[in-house]
Amino acid sequence: MVGHVFLGKYKTVRQLDEGGMSRIYLARQTKPDREVVVKVLKETHLAQSTVREHFRREIHITSRFQHPYAVAFIDADPRAADGPILVLEYLRGVDLHTLLHREKRFTPERIGRLLAQLCSVLQVAHDAGIVHRDIKPGNLMILYPGTQVEQLKLMDFGLAKMSSLLYISPDELVDFTLPPAAGTPEYIAPEQVRGNEMDGRGDLYSVGVVLFEMLTGQRPFVAATVGGLMQAHAEAPPPTFAELGLADLVPPAVEQLIRDCLGKHPDDRPPNAAELLRRYEQGLGKRFPLPRRSVAVPNLRAMLAAKDAAGPSTPPPTKTVKTIADVHAIQHSFEARMPESMAMLKLKGFIHDLGGQVVDSVPGLIRVRLGEAVAEKKGGLFGWMDRRPPVQTVPATTEIELHMARPDPSQPGRLMIKLVLRPASGAATAEWKTRCNQISRDLQAYLMGR
């Protein structure tokens, strides 16, 4: 692969790393002249549609989130003939996992400097509805390690999700047996172990595990098996610093903060990353300003003060969706309230019973092509259990777009649906409009349980 040119402009120099599903190469871009990282799937995984979809989701989220303390997106082709390609900035540093293996423990002050940067990027990500779901030392790159200007970069959004946008991969739309993605067992949040929905406080749990490890030189939970380790995250309390012979390691307020981060229920943890940093600084009696940079970094303390001044958050007003310019399109918008897992199940049942062909699925949008009639199949909410493929008797007549979003991250069960239907032929007949109105009523019935 050395010497191969990706996307016509990124020539590989050498392989940097290899994971379970992907390979990472150092490459050189000609214009501008710089070193970059190219991430591609292994050849053995190119035929696995589930793996490709996870990689495409990583591309989708990484390309939409930019922050000084997150690895920078440069380029991508999610549907390249040889498999998805992601191009990122090249970071000259050492990941935190390697540093911990080498140095065992960090001082509380050094941890504070890095924590300020991590909380900065997590606060902005969570406010944007992005949950990383795989915070661990191996995904934290440290630039200029061992100096007073150490900088942190959050990497690998492969398991991240955009909580503001419902995403159902094309495979999940036709196969209900696919398991949900999980984090790394050593750092996984209890709600992930239980299979429950996770918000930004799940990332803060993982931060708590990392803080515990950075201070003590060991993780809070150790087990002989993965199952035992995950059970410990879900049920066992972490050891106290005194039990580890480190009673005087940090002030009691800092240890209590870490124990709060490791709370088994999200409500037991700090409400956000900004508050986590504030409590750490308060516990040590020291502030940790962010390194000076040419790129502006959001001020966490100002954000926290603004939240306090605003008082309890209120849901934003529902926005009126503008009519699409296509004069032949029919559009319906409505609201549903349910957990994400139930919304996924019902939408899958709806698409299945329509006999629709899924054209594309990206976060917040599913495109479906619909024919005039389909072979008779088992209907209802669990119609997907009938594995016989629908057979369209005539060419496609309708293009359907399902737009799905959560307008308020504080209300994860509130889902806004916009259904857009267009005639495939460009002609909107009275009969076609009648059928579209029926499709809209059917979808609302699916989601409302009628």
RODREN-300336 format. One record per residue: x, y, z of N, C-alpha, C in turn. Coordinates in steps of 0.05 Angstrom, whole numbers, plus 32768, in hexadecimal, padded with zeros to 4 digits. Layout:
N
XYZXYZXYZ...
This chain:
450
80107FE88000800080008000801180198000802A80178008803C802E8008803F80387FEB803C80527FE7803D805D7FCC802380607FBF800E80547FCB7FF380567FBF7FE880737FC37FDA807D7FAF7FCF80987FB17FB180967FB57FA780A07FCB7F8B80A07FD27F7E80BB7FC87F6780B97FBD7F5780D07FB57F6780E27FA27F7B80D67F957F8A80E57F817F9E80F97F8C7FA280FA7FA77FB3810F7FB17FC181087FCC7FBC80F17FD77FC880E97FF07FD980D07FEC7FF480D47FEA800680BD7FE4801080B27FFE800C809880028014808B801B80328089801E803C808E80368059808D803C805F8073804B804F806E8060805380568070803B8051808180388038808B80228031809C8028803A80B98015804880C58019805180E1800D803E80F57FF7803280EF7FE9802281037FD6800F80F57FCD7FFB81047FBA7FE880F97FA77FE081107F8D7FE3810C7F7A7FDB81207F6C7FC281187F567FBC81267F477FA381207F3A7FA581057F327FBD80FC7F227FC080E47F2F7FD280CF7F437FE280D77F4D7FF680C57F6C7FF880C57F77800480B17F93800B80AF7F96802980AD7FAB803380B97FB1805080BA7FCC805580AE7FCD8067809A7FE6806C808B7FED8089808E8007808E808F801280A9808B801480AE806E800980C48065800A80CB8049801280E88045801A80EF802D8022810B8027800F811680128004812D80197FF3813C8006800581507FF7800081527FDE801181647FCD800981817FCF7FEF81877FCF7FE581A37FD07FCF81A57FE57FD481B17FFC7FEF81BB8005800181A4800D801A81AA800D802E81968014802E819180328024817A803A802281748056801E8156805A8024814D8072801F8131807A8003812E80857FF68118807D7FDB811380867FD980F5808E7FC380EE809A7FBD80D380A17FA680C980907FA980B280847F9380A580747F8A808C80837F71808A80887F65807380967F53806480827F58804A807F7F48803A806D7F418020807B7F2C801280717F257FF8807C7F387FE380717F3C7FCE80817F4B7FB780787F3C7FA980617F4B7F9D80507F3E7F8F80397F2B7F7A80437F317F6D805A7F1F7F5780647F047F62806E7F027F7C80727EE97F87807C7ED97F9780677EE47F99804F7ED77FA9803B7EBC7F9E80347EB97F8480357E9F7F77802E7E8B7F7780457E937F80805D7E827F8080747E737F9B80757E5A7F9B806E7E4B7FB4806C7E497FC280867E477FB3809D7E447FC080B77E5D7FD080BD7E747FC580B87E8E7FD380BD7E907FEC80AC7E887FE980927E89800180817E778017808B7E5F800F80957E4D8024809F7E58803280B87E65802380C97E70803080E17E86804480D87E96803C80C57EAB804E80BB7E9F806680AE7E898063809F7E7C807A80927E70808D80A77E67808180BD7E5C809280D27E7380A280DF7E8A809680E27EA280A480EC7EA980BB80DA7EA880B680C07EAE80CC80AD7E9A80E280AF7E8080DB80B17E6B80EE80B27E6E810180CA7E7480F580E27E76810580FA7E90811580FB7EA6810880F37EC0811680F47EC0812E80E17EB3812B80CA7EB3814180B77EA2815880C07E91815480D47E7F816980DD7E86817480F87E9C816A81047EA48175811E7EC1817D811D7EC6819781217EE181A181217EE681B0813B7EFD81AA81487F0481B681627F2281B581647F2E81C981717F4C81C981747F5681B181827F4681A481937F4F818D81A27F43817381997F3B817281807F33815A81727F43815781587F49813E81517F58813A81387F48814681217F578155810F7F4A816480FA7F43815380E27F2B815680D87F23814A80BF7F2F815980A77F38814A80937F438156807B7F33814F80627F2E8135805F7F21812D80467F158111804B7F03810880397EF880ED803B7EE980E680217EE680CD801D7ED480C280097EC680AA80157EAE80AD80207EA08097802E7E978081801C7E96808680027E8C80717FF07EA0806C7FD97EB9806D7FDF7ECE80677FCB7ECB804A7FC27ED380447FA97ED080297F9E7EE080157FAF7EF7801C7FBA7F07800A7FC97F01800B7FE77EEC80177FEF7EE4801A800B7EE7803680157ED9803D802B7EDA805880357EF68061803C7EFC807B80397F168086803E7F12809F804F7F2280A280647F2180B980767F3D80C580787F4080DF80747F5A80EC80757F598100808C7F6C80FE809E7F6D810E80B67F89811C80B97F8A812F80CB7FA4813C80D07FB7812880DD7FD1812C80D87FE5811B80E37FEE812780FE7FEC811881137FF38122812E800E8116813680218127813C803B811E8146803A811E816480348108817080328106818D803280E98196802980E581AF802780CA81BB800C80C881C77FFF80B181C37FE480AE81CF7FE780AA81ED7FD280B181FC7FD380B082197FD7809482247FCD808082157FD18064821E7FEF805E821F7FFE8066820B801B8061820B8029807182218020808A8226802D809A823B8027808E8256800F8084825B8009807882758019805E8279801C804F8264802C803682668049803D826D805280548263806E805C8267807280698282805F807B828A8063808B82A18052808382B9803F807182B5802F806682CB801A807A82D68023809182E1801180A482ED801980C082E5800480D282E5800980EE82E0800380FE82F9800F811582FB8009812783117FED8133830D7FE0813B83237FC5814783207FC68160830F7FDC817083117FDE818883017FE0818282E37FF0816E82DC7FF2816782C07FD8815D82B57FCA814D82C67FB0814382BE7F9D815A82B97F9E816F82CB7F8C818582C87F90819482AE7FA9819782A57FAE81A5828B7FA2819582747FA4817B82757F99816A825F7F7A816882627F708167827A7F538165827F7F45817E82747F52819682777F4581AE826D7F4181AD824F7F5481A282417F51819F82247F3C818A821C7F3D8173822B7F29815E82257F0D8168822B7F09817682417EEE818082477EE5819582337EF881A582297EF181B982147EE581AB81FC7EF3819781F17EE9818A81D97ECF817A81DE7ECE816D81F67EB5815E81FC7E9D817082007EA18187820D7E8A819982117E7F81A281F67E9081AA81E47E8781B381CA7E7A819C81BA7E86818481BB7E7A816D81AE7E5F816781B97E5C816581D37E43815F81DF7E2E817481DA7E36818D81DA7E2381A281D37E1981A081B67E2A819481A57E22819081897E13817681857E0E8167819B7DFF814E81997E11813681927E2B813981957E3D8123818E7E47811681A77E4380FC81A97E4E80EC81C07E6380DA81B57E7B80DB81C07E9280CC81B57E8F80AE81B97E8880A581D17E83808981D87E9B807781D97EB3808281D67ECB807281D87EE3808281E37EDE809181F97EF380A082057F06808C82147F1F808D820D7F33807B82197F4F808782137F63807F82227F7E808A821D7F88808682017F81807081F47F8A806B81D97F7F807E81C57F69808C81CC7F5C809F81B97F6380BC81C17F7680BF81D27F7F80DA81DA7F9C80DD81D37FA180ED81BF7FBD80F281B67FC8810A81C57FE1810781CF7FEE811C81DD8005812781CC8003814181C58018814E81B7802B815C81CA8045815D81C48059816881D58059815C81F18059814181F280568134820C806D813A821F8066813D8239807B8142824D8083815F8250807781718240807D818E82428066819D824F806B81B68254805681C78260804181CF824C804681C98232803281D1821E802681B88211802381A282208016818A82167FFB8191820B7FF4818681F47FDA818A81E97FCD816F81E37FB3816F81E67FA3815681E37F92815881CA7F90814181BC7F7E813F81A57F6D812681A87F53812A81A77F40811481A87F3E8107818C7F4080ED818B7F4180DF81717F2B80CA81707F2780BF81587F1780A781537EFA80AB815B7EEA80B481487ECD80B7814C7EBE80A081407ECB8088813F7EBF807181327EA6806781407EA3806B815A7E8C806281697E7A807981707E81809281687E7280A981707E5680A981637E4480B881707E2980BB81657E2180D881697E1080E081577E0480FB81597DE980F881667DE780FF817F7DCE80FB818E7DB7810C81837DBE812281747DA9813381697D9D8127814F7DAB811281447DA28106812C7D9F80E8812F7D8880DD812A7D8480C0812B7D9180B381137DA1809E81187DAF809181027DA9807381037DA0806880EC7D9B804C80E97DAA804480D07DBF803380D37DCE802B80BC7DBD801A80A97DC48019808F7DB58008807D7DB37FEB80857DC97FE180917DC77FC5809B7DB37FC280B17DB27FD580C37D9F7FD380DA7D837FD580D07D7F7FE280B97D647FE580AF7D587FCB80A57D697FB8809F7D607F9E80947D687F8780A67D787F8B80BB7D817F7580CC7D807F7F80E97D6D7F7580F87D697F7E81147D7C7F7081277D8B7F5C811D7D9D7F4D812F7DB87F5A81337DBD7F7081257DD87F7C81277DDB7F8981437DF17F8381517DF47F8F816C7DFC7FAC816A7DF57FBC817F7DFE7FD8817F7E1C7FDA81857E287FF0817B7E447FF481807E497FF9819E7E5F7FF081A97E657FF581C57E80800181C77E87800B81DF7EA1801781E37EB6800381EB7ECC800D81F57EE27FFB81FE7EDB7FF1821A7EDC7FD782207ED37FCC82397EE07FD982527EFA7FE182507F077FEC82677EFD8008826E7EEF8015825B7EE6803182607EC98035825A7EBA802082577E9E8021824E7E8C802B82657E78803B825E7E65804582727E50803082787E45803082917E32801C82997E19801B82877E108032827C7DF98032826B7DFF802482517E18802582477E208016822F7E1F7FF882357E287FF0824D7E277FD482547E0B7FCA82547DF87FDA825E7DDC7FD282607DCE7FD582457DDA7FE082317DCD7FE482187DBA7FFB82177DBD800E822A7DAB8025822B7DB7803C821B7DA6805082157DAF806782067DC3807782177DD6808382097DEC809182177DEE80AE820D7DF280C0821F7DF680DC82187E1380E482207E1880FE82207E33810782267E3E80FF82417E2C80F982547E3580F1826F7E4280D5826E7E3C80C582597E4A80AC82557E6780B0824F7E6D80C5823F7E8980CC82397E9780D582537E8880E382657E9480EC827E7E9B80D582907E8C80BF828F7E9380A7829E7EAE809D82947EB1809C827A7ECB8092826F7EE280A582777EDC80BF82787EF080D382817EF880CC829E7EE480C582AF7EE980BE82CA7EFC80A682CC7EF8809282BB7F0A807B82BB7F27808482B37F298095829F7F43809F82977F5080AF82AD7F4180C082BB7F4C80D082D17F5680BD82E77F4680A982EE7F4E809683037F69808982FB7F6B808182E27F83807382D87F9B808682D87F97809F82CF7FAD80B282CE7FB880B882EA7FA680B982FE7FAE80C083197FBB80A883287FAF809183257FB7807A83357FCA806683277FCA8068830C7FDA805582FD7FCC803A82F87FB2803982FE7FA3802182F97F86802882F47F77801782E67F5B801C82E17F4A801582F97F33802182FC7F22801B83137F177FFF83147F147FF282FC7F087FD882FB7F197FC582EB7F1E7FAE82F67F2E7F9982E97F207F7F82EC7F1F7F6F82D67F127F5582D87F207F4282C57F1C7F2882C97F297F1382B97F1C7F10829E7F037F18829B7EF47F1682827EE77F30827B7EE07F3382627ED37F4B82587EB77F4D82667EA97F3782687E8F7F3782767E917F4082927EA57F3782A07EA97F3F82BC7EB07F5C82BE7EC07F6682AB7EC87F8282AB7EAF7F9482A77E9F7F8C82947E877F9D828E7E737F9C82A57E717F8582B27E607F8382CA7E6A7F9682E07E847F9782E37E907FA982F77E897FC682F17E8B7FCE82D87E837FE982D17E667FEF82D87E557FDB82D47E387FDE82D87E307FDD82F67E407FCF83067E367FCA83217E4A7FD083387E647FCC83337E777FCE83497E807FEB834F7E847FF283687E8F800D836E7EAD800D83697EB9802383617ED68025835D7EE4802483797EFD801B837A7F0B801C83937F128038839B7F13803D83B57F1C805883BE7F3A805A83BB7F43807383BA7F60807783B87F6E806C83D17F61806E83E87F6C806384017F70804583FF7F5E803783F27F60801A83EF7F78801383DD7F80802683CC7F97802183BA7FB0802C83C77FAF803583E07FC7804083ED7FCE805C83E37FBA806B83D87FBF808583CC7FAD809A83D97FA9809883F37F9680A984007F9C80C783FD7FB680CE83FC7FBE80EA83FB7FC480F383DF7FBB80E483CB7FC280EA83AF7FB7810583A67F9E810983AB7F90812283A37F7D812A83B97F74814383B97F60814C83CD7F46813B83CB7F38813883E17F20812783E17F0C813083CB7F0A814A83C67EF7815483B27EFD814983967F16814583907F1D813B83757F16811D83747F1C810E83897F1580F283897EF680EF83877EE8810083957ECA80FE83947EC0810583787ECD8117836A7EC6811E834F7EC98105833D7EDF80F783407EE480E0832F7ED080CA83367EC980C6834F7EB580B383577E9A80BB834B7E9480D5834A7E7B80DE833E7E7B80D883207E9180DD83137E9380D682F67E8E80B982F17E9580A883057E92808B83027E778082830D7E64809483117E4A808D831A7E3C807A83077E2D806783117E20805383017E09805E82F07DFD807482F97DE7808182EB7DF1809C82E17DE980A482C87DF280BE82BD7DEC80D582CF7DD680D482DE7DCE80EB82EF7DE280EE83077DF180D9830D7E0480DB83237E1E80EA831B7E2280EE83017E3B80FA82F77E39811882F37E4F812582EF7E4D814282E87E3B814582CF7E2B815A82CE7E19815D82B87E268163829D7E3E816D829D7E4B817382847E6A817582897E78817782737E96817782747EA0819182817E9281A7827D7E9B81C082897E9981BF82A77E8481B382B27E8181B082CE7E96819D82DA7E9D818882CB7EB1817582D37ECC818482D77ED3819482C47EEC81A382C67EEB81B782DD7ED581C582E07ED281D882F67ED781CB83117ECB81B383157ECE81A5832F7EEB819C83337EF88193831D7F14818A83207F2581A283287F2181B8831B7F3181D083227F2B81D9833E7F1281D883467F0A81E083617F1781CE83767F1781B4836F7F2281A083827F4081A483867F4E81AB83727F6B81B083747F7281CD837C7F5E81DE837A7F6381FA83807F758207836C7F7381FF83537F848209833E7F75820983237F79821E83137F6C821F82F97F80821682E37F75820B82CE7F85820082B87F7D820D829E7F89822482987F828232827F7F8B822182677F7C822482517F83821582397F9B8221822C7FAC8211821E7FC3821C82107FBB823181FC7FCC824681F87FC6825A81E57FC8824E81C97FB4825581B97FB3824A819E7FAA8260818A7FB1825C81717FA8826F815D7F8B826B81577F808253815D7F64824D81587F55825181727F3F825F81717F2F826581897F24824B81957F25824881AF7F1A823181BD7F03823B81CF7EEC822E81CE7ED6823781DF7EDE823881FD7ED5824E820A7EDC825282267EC8824282377ED2822D82447EC0821C82547EB4822B826C7EC4823C82787EBA824A82907EA4825E82887EA7826B82717E92827D82687E79826D82617E7D825682557E668245824E7E57823C82677E668235827C7E5A822C82957E4C824382A37E58825A82A37E4B827282AF7E32827982A17E32827782867E1A827D82767E04826A827C7E0B825082807DF6823C82877DEA824282A27DFB824A82B67DF1825082D07DDF826882D07DE7827D82C07DD7829582BF7DBD829182B17DBC827E829E7DA3827982907D8F826982A07D99825B82B57D87824A82C47D81823182B67D6B822382BF7D64820982B37D5F820C82957D6981F982877D6581FA826A7D4981F582627D408202824D7D2581FE82427D2881F582257D1681E3821C7D1881D982017D1681F081ED7D2681F081D87D24820481C37D09820281B57CFF821981AB7CE58217819C7CE8820681837CD381F8817D7CD281E781657CD481F8814C7CE681F3813B7CEA820281237CD781F9810D7CCD820B80FE7CBC820480E87CCD81FD80D07CC981E580C57CD981DB80AF7CD081E980957CE381F480877CDD8202806E7CD481EF80587CC281F780477CB981E680327CCF81E2801D7CD381CA80147CE881C480017CE081D07FE67CF481D97FD77CEF81E77FBE7CE181D67FA97CE581BB7FAA7CDA81A97F967CBB81AB7F987CAF81B57F837C9281B97F847C83819F7F847C8F81897F7C7C82816F7F7B7C8581607F957C95816A7FA87C99815C7FC17C8281607FD47C7C814B7FE37C69814D7FF97C78814980137C73815A80267C82815A803F7C6F815A80577C76814A806A7C67814880847C7C8149809A7C76815880B07C87815A80C77C77815480E07C82814580F27C74813F810B7C89813781207C80813581397C91812F81507C898114815C7C9E810581657C9980EC81747CAA80ED818D7CA180DF81A17CB080DD81BA7CB480C081C17CCD80B781C07CD3809B81C77CF1809781C87CFB808281D57D18807D81D57D22807781B97D3C807B81B57D478077819B7D44805A81927D47804781A47D45802A819C7D29802481927D158030819E7CF9802B81947CF5803981797D00805181767CFD805F815D7D0A805081467D228044814B7D2F803481377D1E801C812F7D13800F81437D027FF7813E7CEA7FFE812D7CDD801481347CC4801B81267CCA8025810A7CDF803481067CE6803D80EB7CED802680D97CFB801280E47D027FFA80D57CE87FEC80CC7CD67FE980DF7CBC7FDD80D87CAD7FEC80C27CAE800680C47CA0801780B17CAB801380957CC6801580937CD3801280797CCF7FF6806D7CD07FE2807F7CCC7FC680767CB07FC3806A7C9C7FCD80797C807FC8806F7C7A7FD880567C887FEE80517C857FFC80387C907FEC80207CA37FD980277CB17FCB80117CC57FDD80047CCF7FF180127CE1800480077CFD7FFA80057D0C80057FF27D287FFF7FEE7D3880167FFA7D4A8010800E7D5A8025801A7D70802D80077D7080477FFF7D8480517FED7D9C805B7FFC7D97806880137DAD807380227DA48078803F7DB7807780517DB1807E806D7DC9808B80797DC680A480827DDB80B3808F7DCE80BE80A97DDE80C780BC7DD280D380D47DBD80E880CE7DA580E380D77D8F80F680D47D7F80F380BA7D8680E080A97D7880DE808F7D7880C180857D6180B8807D7D5E809E806E7D5080A480547D5C809A803E7D4F809C80247D458081801B7D2C808080127D1F8067800B7D12806B7FEF7D1580567FDF7D0780567FC47CF080427FC67CD9804B7FBE7CC0803C7FC17CB380357FA77CAB801C7FA37C9C80147F8B7C7E80167F8F7C7080107F797C5380137F7A7C467FFD7F8B7C517FE57F8A7C467FCF7F997C5C7FBB7F9F7C587FAC7FB57C6C7F987FBD7C5F7F7E7FC37C6F7F697FC47C657F4E7FCB7C5A7F4F7FE77C457F3F7FEC7C387F3F80067C4B7F34801B7C4E7F4380317C607F3B80467C527F3F80607C5E7F3380757C537F3780907C577F5580977C427F6280A17C447F7E80A77C467F8280C57C437F9C80CD7C447FA380E97C5F7FA980F37C617FAF810D7C797FB881197C907FA481167C8A7F8A81177C9F7F7681157C9F7F6880FA7C977F7680E67C967F6B80CB7CB27F6580C07CC77F7280CC7CE27F6E80C27CEB7F5180C77CDD7F4280D97CE57F2780DE7CE07F1480C77CCF7F1D80B47CCB7F0E809C7CE17F1580897CF47F0380837D0C7F0980757D087F0980567CF17F02804C7CED7F01802F7CEF7F1E80247D007F2280117D037F3E80067CEA7F477FF77CE37F607FF97CCC7F6A7FEA7CD37F6A7FCC7CBE7F657FBC7CC27F657F9F7CB17F7B7F927CBE7F8F7F887CB07FA57F7B7CA47F9C7F617C8B7FA17F5C7C7E7F987F447C807FAD7F2E7C867FC67F347C897FDB7F207CA17FEC7F287CAC7FFC7F167CC3800D7F1D7CBC801F7F347CD180297F417CCD803B7F587CBC80547F507CAA805B7F627C9980727F5D7C9D80897F707CAA80837F877CAC80987F9C7CC780977FA97CD380AF7FAC7CEB80B27FBB7CE480BE7FD67CEC80B07FEC7CE580B980077CFE80C180167CFC80D780247D1180E080377D0580E180537D1380D480667D0B80D580827D2180E580907D1B80FE80987D2D810F80A77D26810C80C57D3A810680D57D35810180F27D4A811181027D40812081167D52813081277D46813381427D58813781567D50813E81717D56815B81757D43816D81777D48818981797D53819281937D50818181A87D59818981C37D67817181CF7D83817281D17D92815C81DD7D89815481F97D7D816782087D75816182237D5B815182247D4E814D820C7D37813D820A7D3C812781F57D4C811281FC7D5480FE81E87D3C80EF81DC7D2680EE81EA7D0F80DF81E07CFD80EF81CD7D05810881C87CF4811981B67D008118819A7CF1810E81877CFB810A816C7CEA811A81587CF7812A81487CE9813881337CEC812981187CD68124810B7CD6811580F27CCC812780DB7CDB812780C57CD2813580AD7CD2812080977CBB811C808B7CB7810980767CB48118805C7CC5811380487CC48120802E7CC0810B80197CAC810D80097CA680FA7FF37CA781087FD87CB480FC7FC57CB681077FAA7CAF80F17F967CA180F87F817C9B80E47F6C7CB580DE7F5C7CBA80C57F587CD380BD7F4A7CD280C67F2D7CBA80C77F227CB880CF7F067CB680ED7F027CB380FC7F187CB081197F167C9481227F137C8181107F107C6581177F0D7C5681107F267C4881247F327C39811F7F4A7C1B811E7F447C1181067F417BF581027F3B7BE481037F557BCA81067F517BB881077F687BB980EC7F787BBB80D67F697BBD80BC7F767BD680B97F867BEC80C37F7A7C0680C27F887C0580D27FA27BF980EA7FA17BF780FB7FB97BE780ED7FCF7BD280DF7FC67BC180D17FDA7BD180BB7FE87BE180AD7FD87BF280987FE47C0780A47FF77C1280BB7FF07C2680C780017C1A80CF801C7C0280DA801B7BF580E280347BF080C980457BEA80B380397BE5809A80487C00809180547C16809380457C30808B80507C36809C80697C3180B680687C3680C7807F7C2580BF80977C0C80B880927BFA80AF80A87C05809580B47C0E808380A27C18806A80AC7C31806D80BD7C43808080B57C5B808480C47C54808F80E07C4280A280E17C3A80AD80FB7C2E8097810C7C1F808581007C13806F810F7C28805D811A7C3D8057810A7C53804781147C608054812C7C66806E812A7C75807B813F7C64808181587C4A808581547C39808B816A7C2C807381777C31805B816A7C26804381757C09803E81707BFE804C815C7BE2804881557BDE80318142
